[in-house]
Amino acid sequence: MRSELCGNDYQTRAKYHHLVPRAYMKPWISGSHTLQVEYMDCPGEIKPKNIDKIGGITDYYSIMAGMLICTEQDAEKIFSEALKY
């Protein structure tokens, strides 16, 4: 996660995490790191997409304050032994 100092507070900026590495997409790019993409929901329609903005999810690997890190079932399993006391 990238942060920049702003006064005395840190301001967090969103990070785009690629699920498909850009190195795998590079052999198919045209000018300006652009792929010609056809989405399954619009067959026949080709759209140019920059490899820096495709194949990922914003903050996919980030851990942020307040977010759930396990399901309720996971928590029950983890703390089940402690409930006996």
Phi and psi restraints in degrees (range 20) as a CNS / XPLOR table:
assign (resid 1 and name C) (resid 2 and name N)
       (resid 2 and name CA) (resid 2 and name C) 1.0 -97.3 20.0 2
assign (resid 2 and name N) (resid 2 and name CA)
       (resid 2 and name C) (resid 3 and name N) 1.0 138.6 20.0 2
assign (resid 2 and name C) (resid 3 and name N)
       (resid 3 and name CA) (resid 3 and name C) 1.0 -131.6 20.0 2
assign (resid 3 and name N) (resid 3 and name CA)
       (resid 3 and name C) (resid 4 and name N) 1.0 153.7 20.0 2
assign (resid 3 and name C) (resid 4 and name N)
       (resid 4 and name CA) (resid 4 and name C) 1.0 -131.8 20.0 2
assign (resid 4 and name N) (resid 4 and name CA)
       (resid 4 and name C) (resid 5 and name N) 1.0 142.7 20.0 2
assign (resid 4 and name C) (resid 5 and name N)
       (resid 5 and name CA) (resid 5 and name C) 1.0 -77.6 20.0 2
assign (resid 5 and name N) (resid 5 and name CA)
       (resid 5 and name C) (resid 6 and name N) 1.0 128.1 20.0 2
assign (resid 5 and name C) (resid 6 and name N)
       (resid 6 and name CA) (resid 6 and name C) 1.0 -131.8 20.0 2
assign (resid 6 and name N) (resid 6 and name CA)
       (resid 6 and name C) (resid 7 and name N) 1.0 97.9 20.0 2
assign (resid 6 and name C) (resid 7 and name N)
       (resid 7 and name CA) (resid 7 and name C) 1.0 69.8 20.0 2
assign (resid 7 and name N) (resid 7 and name CA)
       (resid 7 and name C) (resid 8 and name N) 1.0 -128.0 20.0 2
assign (resid 7 and name C) (resid 8 and name N)
       (resid 8 and name CA) (resid 8 and name C) 1.0 -100.1 20.0 2
assign (resid 8 and name N) (resid 8 and name CA)
       (resid 8 and name C) (resid 9 and name N) 1.0 0.5 20.0 2
assign (resid 8 and name C) (resid 9 and name N)
       (resid 9 and name CA) (resid 9 and name C) 1.0 -108.8 20.0 2
assign (resid 9 and name N) (resid 9 and name CA)
       (resid 9 and name C) (resid 10 and name N) 1.0 147.5 20.0 2
assign (resid 9 and name C) (resid 10 and name N)
       (resid 10 and name CA) (resid 10 and name C) 1.0 -92.5 20.0 2
assign (resid 10 and name N) (resid 10 and name CA)
       (resid 10 and name C) (resid 11 and name N) 1.0 130.0 20.0 2
assign (resid 10 and name C) (resid 11 and name N)
       (resid 11 and name CA) (resid 11 and name C) 1.0 -104.7 20.0 2
assign (resid 11 and name N) (resid 11 and name CA)
       (resid 11 and name C) (resid 12 and name N) 1.0 121.4 20.0 2
assign (resid 11 and name C) (resid 12 and name N)
       (resid 12 and name CA) (resid 12 and name C) 1.0 -89.4 20.0 2
assign (resid 12 and name N) (resid 12 and name CA)
       (resid 12 and name C) (resid 13 and name N) 1.0 131.7 20.0 2
assign (resid 12 and name C) (resid 13 and name N)
       (resid 13 and name CA) (resid 13 and name C) 1.0 -105.0 20.0 2
assign (resid 13 and name N) (resid 13 and name CA)
       (resid 13 and name C) (resid 14 and name N) 1.0 144.4 20.0 2
assign (resid 13 and name C) (resid 14 and name N)
       (resid 14 and name CA) (resid 14 and name C) 1.0 -64.9 20.0 2
assign (resid 14 and name N) (resid 14 and name CA)
       (resid 14 and name C) (resid 15 and name N) 1.0 144.3 20.0 2
assign (resid 14 and name C) (resid 15 and name N)
       (resid 15 and name CA) (resid 15 and name C) 1.0 -116.1 20.0 2
assign (resid 15 and name N) (resid 15 and name CA)
       (resid 15 and name C) (resid 16 and name N) 1.0 128.7 20.0 2
assign (resid 15 and name C) (resid 16 and name N)
       (resid 16 and name CA) (resid 16 and name C) 1.0 -88.5 20.0 2
assign (resid 16 and name N) (resid 16 and name CA)
       (resid 16 and name C) (resid 17 and name N) 1.0 115.5 20.0 2
assign (resid 16 and name C) (resid 17 and name N)
       (resid 17 and name CA) (resid 17 and name C) 1.0 -100.1 20.0 2
assign (resid 17 and name N) (resid 17 and name CA)
       (resid 17 and name C) (resid 18 and name N) 1.0 123.2 20.0 2
assign (resid 17 and name C) (resid 18 and name N)
       (resid 18 and name CA) (resid 18 and name C) 1.0 -80.4 20.0 2
assign (resid 18 and name N) (resid 18 and name CA)
       (resid 18 and name C) (resid 19 and name N) 1.0 128.6 20.0 2
assign (resid 18 and name C) (resid 19 and name N)
       (resid 19 and name CA) (resid 19 and name C) 1.0 -87.7 20.0 2
assign (resid 19 and name N) (resid 19 and name CA)
       (resid 19 and name C) (resid 20 and name N) 1.0 -27.9 20.0 2
assign (resid 19 and name C) (resid 20 and name N)
       (resid 20 and name CA) (resid 20 and name C) 1.0 -110.0 20.0 2
assign (resid 20 and name N) (resid 20 and name CA)
       (resid 20 and name C) (resid 21 and name N) 1.0 113.8 20.0 2
assign (resid 20 and name C) (resid 21 and name N)
       (resid 21 and name CA) (resid 21 and name C) 1.0 -58.3 20.0 2
assign (resid 21 and name N) (resid 21 and name CA)
       (resid 21 and name C) (resid 22 and name N) 1.0 139.8 20.0 2
assign (resid 21 and name C) (resid 22 and name N)
       (resid 22 and name CA) (resid 22 and name C) 1.0 -59.4 20.0 2
assign (resid 22 and name N) (resid 22 and name CA)
       (resid 22 and name C) (resid 23 and name N) 1.0 -30.1 20.0 2
assign (resid 22 and name C) (resid 23 and name N)
       (resid 23 and name CA) (resid 23 and name C) 1.0 -60.6 20.0 2
assign (resid 23 and name N) (resid 23 and name CA)
       (resid 23 and name C) (resid 24 and name N) 1.0 -32.5 20.0 2
assign (resid 23 and name C) (resid 24 and name N)
       (resid 24 and name CA) (resid 24 and name C) 1.0 -73.1 20.0 2
assign (resid 24 and name N) (resid 24 and name CA)
       (resid 24 and name C) (resid 25 and name N) 1.0 -27.5 20.0 2
assign (resid 24 and name C) (resid 25 and name N)
       (resid 25 and name CA) (resid 25 and name C) 1.0 -85.3 20.0 2
assign (resid 25 and name N) (resid 25 and name CA)
       (resid 25 and name C) (resid 26 and name N) 1.0 -22.2 20.0 2
assign (resid 25 and name C) (resid 26 and name N)
       (resid 26 and name CA) (resid 26 and name C) 1.0 -57.2 20.0 2
assign (resid 26 and name N) (resid 26 and name CA)
       (resid 26 and name C) (resid 27 and name N) 1.0 -36.7 20.0 2
assign (resid 26 and name C) (resid 27 and name N)
       (resid 27 and name CA) (resid 27 and name C) 1.0 -61.7 20.0 2
assign (resid 27 and name N) (resid 27 and name CA)
       (resid 27 and name C) (resid 28 and name N) 1.0 -17.4 20.0 2
assign (resid 27 and name C) (resid 28 and name N)
       (resid 28 and name CA) (resid 28 and name C) 1.0 -106.5 20.0 2
assign (resid 28 and name N) (resid 28 and name CA)
       (resid 28 and name C) (resid 29 and name N) 1.0 5.5 20.0 2
assign (resid 28 and name C) (resid 29 and name N)
       (resid 29 and name CA) (resid 29 and name C) 1.0 -80.4 20.0 2
assign (resid 29 and name N) (resid 29 and name CA)
       (resid 29 and name C) (resid 30 and name N) 1.0 153.3 20.0 2
assign (resid 29 and name C) (resid 30 and name N)
       (resid 30 and name CA) (resid 30 and name C) 1.0 -106.7 20.0 2
assign (resid 30 and name N) (resid 30 and name CA)
       (resid 30 and name C) (resid 31 and name N) 1.0 -159.8 20.0 2
assign (resid 30 and name C) (resid 31 and name N)
       (resid 31 and name CA) (resid 31 and name C) 1.0 -54.1 20.0 2
assign (resid 31 and name N) (resid 31 and name CA)
       (resid 31 and name C) (resid 32 and name N) 1.0 150.8 20.0 2
assign (resid 31 and name C) (resid 32 and name N)
       (resid 32 and name CA) (resid 32 and name C) 1.0 58.2 20.0 2
assign (resid 32 and name N) (resid 32 and name CA)
       (resid 32 and name C) (resid 33 and name N) 1.0 37.3 20.0 2
assign (resid 32 and name C) (resid 33 and name N)
       (resid 33 and name CA) (resid 33 and name C) 1.0 55.6 20.0 2
assign (resid 33 and name N) (resid 33 and name CA)
       (resid 33 and name C) (resid 34 and name N) 1.0 42.1 20.0 2
assign (resid 33 and name C) (resid 34 and name N)
       (resid 34 and name CA) (resid 34 and name C) 1.0 -108.7 20.0 2
assign (resid 34 and name N) (resid 34 and name CA)
       (resid 34 and name C) (resid 35 and name N) 1.0 133.6 20.0 2
assign (resid 34 and name C) (resid 35 and name N)
       (resid 35 and name CA) (resid 35 and name C) 1.0 -102.9 20.0 2
assign (resid 35 and name N) (resid 35 and name CA)
       (resid 35 and name C) (resid 36 and name N) 1.0 149.9 20.0 2
assign (resid 35 and name C) (resid 36 and name N)
       (resid 36 and name CA) (resid 36 and name C) 1.0 -95.9 20.0 2
assign (resid 36 and name N) (resid 36 and name CA)
       (resid 36 and name C) (resid 37 and name N) 1.0 113.4 20.0 2
assign (resid 36 and name C) (resid 37 and name N)
       (resid 37 and name CA) (resid 37 and name C) 1.0 -114.3 20.0 2
assign (resid 37 and name N) (resid 37 and name CA)
       (resid 37 and name C) (resid 38 and name N) 1.0 136.7 20.0 2
assign (resid 37 and name C) (resid 38 and name N)
       (resid 38 and name CA) (resid 38 and name C) 1.0 -119.0 20.0 2
assign (resid 38 and name N) (resid 38 and name CA)
       (resid 38 and name C) (resid 39 and name N) 1.0 115.6 20.0 2
assign (resid 38 and name C) (resid 39 and name N)
       (resid 39 and name CA) (resid 39 and name C) 1.0 -83.9 20.0 2
assign (resid 39 and name N) (resid 39 and name CA)
       (resid 39 and name C) (resid 40 and name N) 1.0 147.0 20.0 2
assign (resid 39 and name C) (resid 40 and name N)
       (resid 40 and name CA) (resid 40 and name C) 1.0 -64.4 20.0 2
assign (resid 40 and name N) (resid 40 and name CA)
       (resid 40 and name C) (resid 41 and name N) 1.0 -28.4 20.0 2
assign (resid 40 and name C) (resid 41 and name N)
       (resid 41 and name CA) (resid 41 and name C) 1.0 -81.8 20.0 2
assign (resid 41 and name N) (resid 41 and name CA)
       (resid 41 and name C) (resid 42 and name N) 1.0 -6.6 20.0 2
assign (resid 41 and name C) (resid 42 and name N)
       (resid 42 and name CA) (resid 42 and name C) 1.0 -136.2 20.0 2
assign (resid 42 and name N) (resid 42 and name CA)
       (resid 42 and name C) (resid 43 and name N) 1.0 65.7 20.0 2
assign (resid 42 and name C) (resid 43 and name N)
       (resid 43 and name CA) (resid 43 and name C) 1.0 -59.3 20.0 2
assign (resid 43 and name N) (resid 43 and name CA)
       (resid 43 and name C) (resid 44 and name N) 1.0 138.5 20.0 2
assign (resid 43 and name C) (resid 44 and name N)
       (resid 44 and name CA) (resid 44 and name C) 1.0 89.9 20.0 2
assign (resid 44 and name N) (resid 44 and name CA)
       (resid 44 and name C) (resid 45 and name N) 1.0 -16.0 20.0 2
assign (resid 44 and name C) (resid 45 and name N)
       (resid 45 and name CA) (resid 45 and name C) 1.0 -94.4 20.0 2
assign (resid 45 and name N) (resid 45 and name CA)
       (resid 45 and name C) (resid 46 and name N) 1.0 116.2 20.0 2
assign (resid 45 and name C) (resid 46 and name N)
       (resid 46 and name CA) (resid 46 and name C) 1.0 -102.7 20.0 2
assign (resid 46 and name N) (resid 46 and name CA)
       (resid 46 and name C) (resid 47 and name N) 1.0 129.3 20.0 2
assign (resid 46 and name C) (resid 47 and name N)
       (resid 47 and name CA) (resid 47 and name C) 1.0 -125.0 20.0 2
assign (resid 47 and name N) (resid 47 and name CA)
       (resid 47 and name C) (resid 48 and name N) 1.0 137.8 20.0 2
assign (resid 47 and name C) (resid 48 and name N)
       (resid 48 and name CA) (resid 48 and name C) 1.0 -77.2 20.0 2
assign (resid 48 and name N) (resid 48 and name CA)
       (resid 48 and name C) (resid 49 and name N) 1.0 133.8 20.0 2
assign (resid 48 and name C) (resid 49 and name N)
       (resid 49 and name CA) (resid 49 and name C) 1.0 -134.8 20.0 2
assign (resid 49 and name N) (resid 49 and name CA)
       (resid 49 and name C) (resid 50 and name N) 1.0 134.4 20.0 2
assign (resid 49 and name C) (resid 50 and name N)
       (resid 50 and name CA) (resid 50 and name C) 1.0 -74.2 20.0 2
assign (resid 50 and name N) (resid 50 and name CA)
       (resid 50 and name C) (resid 51 and name N) 1.0 136.6 20.0 2
assign (resid 50 and name C) (resid 51 and name N)
       (resid 51 and name CA) (resid 51 and name C) 1.0 -67.2 20.0 2
assign (resid 51 and name N) (resid 51 and name CA)
       (resid 51 and name C) (resid 52 and name N) 1.0 -15.8 20.0 2
assign (resid 51 and name C) (resid 52 and name N)
       (resid 52 and name CA) (resid 52 and name C) 1.0 -76.5 20.0 2
assign (resid 52 and name N) (resid 52 and name CA)
       (resid 52 and name C) (resid 53 and name N) 1.0 -14.8 20.0 2
assign (resid 52 and name C) (resid 53 and name N)
       (resid 53 and name CA) (resid 53 and name C) 1.0 -123.9 20.0 2
assign (resid 53 and name N) (resid 53 and name CA)
       (resid 53 and name C) (resid 54 and name N) 1.0 23.9 20.0 2
assign (resid 53 and name C) (resid 54 and name N)
       (resid 54 and name CA) (resid 54 and name C) 1.0 -141.2 20.0 2
assign (resid 54 and name N) (resid 54 and name CA)
       (resid 54 and name C) (resid 55 and name N) 1.0 148.6 20.0 2
assign (resid 54 and name C) (resid 55 and name N)
       (resid 55 and name CA) (resid 55 and name C) 1.0 84.1 20.0 2
assign (resid 55 and name N) (resid 55 and name CA)
       (resid 55 and name C) (resid 56 and name N) 1.0 24.5 20.0 2
assign (resid 55 and name C) (resid 56 and name N)
       (resid 56 and name CA) (resid 56 and name C) 1.0 -152.2 20.0 2
assign (resid 56 and name N) (resid 56 and name CA)
       (resid 56 and name C) (resid 57 and name N) 1.0 -178.9 20.0 2
assign (resid 56 and name C) (resid 57 and name N)
       (resid 57 and name CA) (resid 57 and name C) 1.0 -138.8 20.0 2
assign (resid 57 and name N) (resid 57 and name CA)
       (resid 57 and name C) (resid 58 and name N) 1.0 135.0 20.0 2
assign (resid 57 and name C) (resid 58 and name N)
       (resid 58 and name CA) (resid 58 and name C) 1.0 -65.7 20.0 2
assign (resid 58 and name N) (resid 58 and name CA)
       (resid 58 and name C) (resid 59 and name N) 1.0 129.9 20.0 2
assign (resid 58 and name C) (resid 59 and name N)
       (resid 59 and name CA) (resid 59 and name C) 1.0 58.5 20.0 2
assign (resid 59 and name N) (resid 59 and name CA)
       (resid 59 and name C) (resid 60 and name N) 1.0 28.9 20.0 2
assign (resid 59 and name C) (resid 60 and name N)
       (resid 60 and name CA) (resid 60 and name C) 1.0 -60.4 20.0 2
assign (resid 60 and name N) (resid 60 and name CA)
       (resid 60 and name C) (resid 61 and name N) 1.0 -42.7 20.0 2
assign (resid 60 and name C) (resid 61 and name N)
       (resid 61 and name CA) (resid 61 and name C) 1.0 -98.3 20.0 2
assign (resid 61 and name N) (resid 61 and name CA)
       (resid 61 and name C) (resid 62 and name N) 1.0 3.9 20.0 2
assign (resid 61 and name C) (resid 62 and name N)
       (resid 62 and name CA) (resid 62 and name C) 1.0 -79.7 20.0 2
assign (resid 62 and name N) (resid 62 and name CA)
       (resid 62 and name C) (resid 63 and name N) 1.0 147.0 20.0 2
assign (resid 62 and name C) (resid 63 and name N)
       (resid 63 and name CA) (resid 63 and name C) 1.0 -113.5 20.0 2
assign (resid 63 and name N) (resid 63 and name CA)
       (resid 63 and name C) (resid 64 and name N) 1.0 121.4 20.0 2
assign (resid 63 and name C) (resid 64 and name N)
       (resid 64 and name CA) (resid 64 and name C) 1.0 -122.1 20.0 2
assign (resid 64 and name N) (resid 64 and name CA)
       (resid 64 and name C) (resid 65 and name N) 1.0 151.6 20.0 2
assign (resid 64 and name C) (resid 65 and name N)
       (resid 65 and name CA) (resid 65 and name C) 1.0 -57.6 20.0 2
assign (resid 65 and name N) (resid 65 and name CA)
       (resid 65 and name C) (resid 66 and name N) 1.0 132.8 20.0 2
assign (resid 65 and name C) (resid 66 and name N)
       (resid 66 and name CA) (resid 66 and name C) 1.0 90.0 20.0 2
assign (resid 66 and name N) (resid 66 and name CA)
       (resid 66 and name C) (resid 67 and name N) 1.0 -9.3 20.0 2
assign (resid 66 and name C) (resid 67 and name N)
       (resid 67 and name CA) (resid 67 and name C) 1.0 -81.8 20.0 2
assign (resid 67 and name N) (resid 67 and name CA)
       (resid 67 and name C) (resid 68 and name N) 1.0 150.0 20.0 2
assign (resid 67 and name C) (resid 68 and name N)
       (resid 68 and name CA) (resid 68 and name C) 1.0 -72.2 20.0 2
assign (resid 68 and name N) (resid 68 and name CA)
       (resid 68 and name C) (resid 69 and name N) 1.0 133.9 20.0 2
assign (resid 68 and name C) (resid 69 and name N)
       (resid 69 and name CA) (resid 69 and name C) 1.0 -110.4 20.0 2
assign (resid 69 and name N) (resid 69 and name CA)
       (resid 69 and name C) (resid 70 and name N) 1.0 -5.0 20.0 2
assign (resid 69 and name C) (resid 70 and name N)
       (resid 70 and name CA) (resid 70 and name C) 1.0 -155.2 20.0 2
assign (resid 70 and name N) (resid 70 and name CA)
       (resid 70 and name C) (resid 71 and name N) 1.0 161.6 20.0 2
assign (resid 70 and name C) (resid 71 and name N)
       (resid 71 and name CA) (resid 71 and name C) 1.0 -79.5 20.0 2
assign (resid 71 and name N) (resid 71 and name CA)
       (resid 71 and name C) (resid 72 and name N) 1.0 169.9 20.0 2
assign (resid 71 and name C) (resid 72 and name N)
       (resid 72 and name CA) (resid 72 and name C) 1.0 -62.1 20.0 2
assign (resid 72 and name N) (resid 72 and name CA)
       (resid 72 and name C) (resid 73 and name N) 1.0 -38.7 20.0 2
assign (resid 72 and name C) (resid 73 and name N)
       (resid 73 and name CA) (resid 73 and name C) 1.0 -64.1 20.0 2
assign (resid 73 and name N) (resid 73 and name CA)
       (resid 73 and name C) (resid 74 and name N) 1.0 -38.4 20.0 2
assign (resid 73 and name C) (resid 74 and name N)
       (resid 74 and name CA) (resid 74 and name C) 1.0 -61.7 20.0 2
assign (resid 74 and name N) (resid 74 and name CA)
       (resid 74 and name C) (resid 75 and name N) 1.0 -45.7 20.0 2
assign (resid 74 and name C) (resid 75 and name N)
       (resid 75 and name CA) (resid 75 and name C) 1.0 -62.3 20.0 2
assign (resid 75 and name N) (resid 75 and name CA)
       (resid 75 and name C) (resid 76 and name N) 1.0 -41.2 20.0 2
assign (resid 75 and name C) (resid 76 and name N)
       (resid 76 and name CA) (resid 76 and name C) 1.0 -61.7 20.0 2
assign (resid 76 and name N) (resid 76 and name CA)
       (resid 76 and name C) (resid 77 and name N) 1.0 -40.9 20.0 2
assign (resid 76 and name C) (resid 77 and name N)
       (resid 77 and name CA) (resid 77 and name C) 1.0 -67.7 20.0 2
assign (resid 77 and name N) (resid 77 and name CA)
       (resid 77 and name C) (resid 78 and name N) 1.0 -42.8 20.0 2
assign (resid 77 and name C) (resid 78 and name N)
       (resid 78 and name CA) (resid 78 and name C) 1.0 -63.7 20.0 2
assign (resid 78 and name N) (resid 78 and name CA)
       (resid 78 and name C) (resid 79 and name N) 1.0 -43.4 20.0 2
assign (resid 78 and name C) (resid 79 and name N)
       (resid 79 and name CA) (resid 79 and name C) 1.0 -99.9 20.0 2
assign (resid 79 and name N) (resid 79 and name CA)
       (resid 79 and name C) (resid 80 and name N) 1.0 8.1 20.0 2
assign (resid 79 and name C) (resid 80 and name N)
       (resid 80 and name CA) (resid 80 and name C) 1.0 -60.9 20.0 2
assign (resid 80 and name N) (resid 80 and name CA)
       (resid 80 and name C) (resid 81 and name N) 1.0 -37.9 20.0 2
assign (resid 80 and name C) (resid 81 and name N)
       (resid 81 and name CA) (resid 81 and name C) 1.0 -66.6 20.0 2
assign (resid 81 and name N) (resid 81 and name CA)
       (resid 81 and name C) (resid 82 and name N) 1.0 -37.3 20.0 2
assign (resid 81 and name C) (resid 82 and name N)
       (resid 82 and name CA) (resid 82 and name C) 1.0 -68.3 20.0 2
assign (resid 82 and name N) (resid 82 and name CA)
       (resid 82 and name C) (resid 83 and name N) 1.0 -26.8 20.0 2
assign (resid 82 and name C) (resid 83 and name N)
       (resid 83 and name CA) (resid 83 and name C) 1.0 -69.0 20.0 2
assign (resid 83 and name N) (resid 83 and name CA)
       (resid 83 and name C) (resid 84 and name N) 1.0 -17.3 20.0 2
assign (resid 83 and name C) (resid 84 and name N)
       (resid 84 and name CA) (resid 84 and name C) 1.0 -73.2 20.0 2
assign (resid 84 and name N) (resid 84 and name CA)
       (resid 84 and name C) (resid 85 and name N) 1.0 -16.5 20.0 2
